[in-house]
Amino acid sequence: MAYTKFNLYNLNLNLHSHRAQLAYTALISGAVAASAIFAFQKVKQISRLKSLKDSIPPPSETNVVCIPV
C-alpha cells in the first residue's frame, strides 16, 4: 500500500471550490437560523412581559397600606 504524506505547504486551498461553497452556505444558513430563533424568543419574551405588566392593576388609594407608627 502506498501512503501519501500530508504536507501543509502543498495544500492548495481553492476558496471557490464546491466544498468551500457548501461550507460557506452551511455557516451562513446556521447563522440565519440562529438569528431567527433568537429573534422569535425575544418577541415571545417581550409579549409575555407586556402581558404580565398589563395584568398588574395600577396603584390606587384603596390599595395603599398605611402602617401606624
N, C-alpha and C positions, 0 to 999 in steps of 0.2 A: 504494500500500500504506500502510496505517496502522500505525504502530509505537506500542506502549504503553511509556510510561516506567516503569521500575521505581522505586517510591518506598517506602523502608523505613517511613516514617511511616504509610502507608496499608495496610501489610501486616497482615492480620488473621490471627493465629495461633490456630487453634482446636485446643486440645490434645486435645479429644475427637473429632477428626475421624478418618475411616477411615485416612487416610495416617499420622497420628500413632500410631494404634493399631498399624498394621503396623510402623512404625519401632520402637516400644517392644517389640513382640513379637520382632522380629529382634534387637534388642540383648540382650534377656533370654535368648533361645534361644542366642545366641552365647556369652553368659557361662556358661550352664549347660553347654554343650558343652565349652567350655574348662576348666571346673572338673572335669568328668568325665574329660577327657583327662589333666589334671594329677594327679588322684587315682589313676587307673589306672597312670600312670607311677611314682608314689610307691609304690604297692603292689608293683609289679614290682621296683623298686629295693630295697625292704625285703626282699623274698623272695630276690633274688639275693645280697644282703649276708648274710642268715641262712644261705643255702646255702654261701657261701664260708667263713663263720666256722665252720660245722659240719664242713667238710672239713679244717680245720687241726687236727691232733692236739694234745691238751693237752701242755704241757711235762712231762717226767718226768726222773728221774735219769739214765736211759740216753741222753737226748738232749742233756744238758748237755756242752758242750765246755770242758775245762779247759786253759788256756794256762799253761804253766810260766813262771815269772818268772825 
